[in-house]
Amino acid sequence: MPFADLLSRTRCAAGRRRRCPPPKVVVIGSGNVGMAAADTAAGLGADVLVLCRTANGRDQVLCRTGNKCRAEINSPERLAQELPDADVLIGAILVSTFSTPAMVTPELVRTMRRGSVVVDATAGYGPGYLPSAGPVQQPGEPPREVVGVLHVKIDVLPSVVPVTSSRAYTAAAMPYLVRLAERVLRDNPDPVIDTALIVSEGQVRHPVLAEHLGYYDSVAG
């Protein structure tokens, strides 16, 4: 379902002669995915609110978007205030693992209007921060309906625009590849690169991968 259609399917059922207010889009996360979603929604004329993890993230969003988007610090209280009249909720947090606590709880989803839409663009592991989204869907599958709210959870969205995605990934990864080479070949200290270490001396060092291995070991056992 095209994003523009998601924005236009609510708020116009009654009062056709009146001017419809712009759809309200709430985006959780201000990284690349979150800001791409916010820019698209704002370009389509939506009232966009970006919920950020930190005050610095909020300030960066406001500086980048000017008056095109609003930005606030994310919190349970803010979500409870904003979701009841949201037309679209887009979850775009960086990492969602088996132990990620629910951010948008089923109770919060029940406060949303029937026909509103939830898009999980992170599509991490396990129930994650948005448990009502359920398992990952395949492209072309219809949205999943939960308490009258449509849910879309697809983790291969970049494949829809492979050339653009490849260029964006290359531009973002290149500086880190140079730093990785400096760290490995010249032994230059780099705490950021060290955080990406996966395996060392036969042991899994990356905490997220270690968590996943522990989860699968417990399931297999």
C-alpha positions in Angstrom: 0.0 0.0 0.0 1.6 3.3 -1.1 2.5 5.7 1.8 0.4 8.4 0.3 -2.7 6.1 0.4 -2.0 5.4 4.1 -2.1 9.1 4.8 -5.3 9.8 2.9 -7.6 7.0 4.0 -8.7 8.6 7.3 -10.4 11.8 8.4 -12.5 12.3 5.3 -15.3 9.8 5.9 -17.7 12.5 7.2 -18.2 16.1 6.1 -17.1 15.8 2.5 -17.8 19.4 1.9 -15.5 20.6 4.7 -11.8 20.8 4.2 -10.1 17.8 5.8 -7.3 18.5 8.3 -3.9 17.2 7.4 -3.2 13.6 8.6 -1.1 13.4 11.8 2.0 11.2 11.5 4.1 10.3 14.6 7.6 9.0 13.9 9.6 7.3 16.7 13.3 7.8 16.0 15.3 10.5 14.3 17.9 8.4 12.5 18.1 7.9 8.7 14.9 5.9 8.5 13.0 8.1 10.8 14.0 11.3 9.1 13.3 9.8 5.7 9.8 8.9 6.8 9.3 12.4 8.4 10.5 14.2 5.2 8.2 12.1 3.1 5.2 12.6 5.3 5.8 16.4 5.6 6.3 16.6 1.8 2.8 15.0 1.4 1.3 17.7 3.6 1.0 15.8 6.9 1.3 17.2 10.4 4.5 15.4 11.5 5.8 14.8 15.0 9.2 13.2 15.5 9.9 11.6 18.9 13.6 11.6 19.7 15.6 9.7 22.3 17.6 12.8 23.5 17.3 16.5 23.7 20.2 16.7 21.2 18.3 14.6 18.7 15.3 16.8 19.1 17.3 19.9 18.5 18.9 18.4 15.4 15.5 17.5 13.9 14.2 21.1 14.5 17.3 22.6 13.0 17.2 20.4 10.0 13.5 20.6 9.2 12.7 24.1 10.3 8.9 24.4 10.7 8.1 21.4 8.5 8.1 19.0 11.5 7.6 19.1 15.2 10.0 17.3 17.5 9.8 16.2 21.2 11.6 13.8 23.5 10.1 10.4 23.5 8.5 9.1 26.7 5.5 6.9 27.7 3.6 10.0 28.7 4.2 11.7 25.4 3.2 8.6 23.4 0.0 8.3 25.5 -0.8 11.9 24.7 0.0 11.8 20.9 -1.3 8.4 19.8 -5.1 8.8 20.3 -5.4 11.2 17.4 -2.5 9.9 15.2 -3.4 8.7 11.7 0.0 7.0 11.2 2.6 5.8 13.6 6.0 4.9 12.2 8.4 3.0 14.4 12.0 3.6 13.3 14.2 2.9 16.3 17.8 1.7 15.7 17.8 -1.7 17.4 15.0 -4.1 18.5 16.1 -7.4 20.0 14.5 -10.2 22.0 14.8 -8.3 25.2 13.8 -4.8 24.0 10.9 -3.7 26.3 7.6 -2.8 24.7 7.5 0.9 23.8 4.1 1.0 22.1 2.1 -1.4 24.2 -1.1 -3.1 23.2 -2.9 -0.8 25.6 -1.6 2.2 23.8 -2.6 0.7 20.4 -6.2 0.3 21.8 -6.3 4.1 22.3 -5.7 4.7 18.6 -8.6 5.3 16.2 -10.0 2.5 14.1 -8.4 2.7 10.6 -5.2 4.3 11.8 -2.0 2.7 10.6 1.2 1.4 12.4 4.3 0.9 10.4 7.2 -1.0 12.0 10.2 0.0 9.8 12.7 -1.6 12.3 11.2 -5.1 12.2 13.7 -6.4 14.7 13.8 -9.7 16.6 11.1 -11.0 18.9 8.1 -8.9 19.9 10.4 -5.9 20.4 9.3 -2.4 21.1 6.0 -2.8 19.2 4.6 -6.2 20.1 1.2 -5.7 18.4 2.9 -5.6 15.0 3.4 -9.4 15.2 5.8 -11.4 12.9 7.5 -9.8 9.9 5.3 -9.6 6.8 6.4 -10.2 3.2 6.1 -7.4 0.6 2.6 -7.4 -1.0 0.9 -8.9 2.1 -2.1 -6.9 3.3 -1.7 -5.0 6.6 -2.5 -7.0 9.8 -5.5 -5.6 11.7 -5.2 -5.5 15.5 -8.1 -3.9 17.4 -9.1 -2.0 14.3 -5.6 -0.6 13.7 -3.7 -1.7 10.6 -0.2 -2.9 11.1 2.6 -3.1 8.5 5.9 -4.8 9.5 8.3 -5.3 6.7 12.1 -5.5 7.0 13.1 -5.4 3.3 11.9 -1.9 2.5 15.3 -0.9 1.1 15.0 -3.6 -1.6 12.2 -1.6 -3.1 14.7 1.1 -4.1 18.0 -1.0 -4.4 20.0 1.6 -6.3 19.2 4.4 -3.9 19.8 2.1 -0.9 23.1 0.9 -2.2 24.3 4.5 -2.7 23.1 5.5 0.7 24.7 2.5 2.4 28.0 3.1 0.6 28.1 6.8 1.5 27.4 5.9 5.1 29.8 3.0 5.4 32.8 4.3 3.6 34.1 6.5 6.5 33.9 3.5 8.9 35.7 1.3 6.4 38.6 3.7 6.4 38.6 3.9 10.2 38.5 0.1 10.3 41.5 -0.1 8.1 43.3 2.4 10.3 42.5 0.3 13.3 43.5 -3.1 11.9 46.4 -2.2 9.7 48.0 0.6 11.7 46.7 -0.3 15.1 45.3 3.2 15.7 43.0 3.2 18.7 39.3 3.8 17.8 36.7 3.2 20.5 33.8 3.4 18.0 35.3 0.7 15.8 36.0 -1.4 18.9 32.3 -1.4 19.8 31.6 -3.2 16.4 34.0 -6.1 17.3 32.0 -9.4 16.8 34.5 -12.2 17.6 37.8 -12.2 19.3 40.0 -15.1 20.3 37.2 -17.6 19.6 34.7 -15.7 21.7 31.6 -13.7 20.7 32.2 -10.2 21.9 29.3 -8.2 20.4 26.5 -8.0 23.1 23.6 -8.1 20.7 24.9 -11.2 18.8 25.7 -12.8 22.2 22.2 -12.2 23.3 20.8 -13.8 20.1 23.0 -16.8 20.5 21.9 -17.2 24.1 18.3 -17.0 23.0 18.6 -19.6 20.2 20.6 -21.9 22.5 17.7 -21.7 25.1 15.1 -22.4 22.4 17.2 -25.4 21.0 17.7 -26.7 24.5 
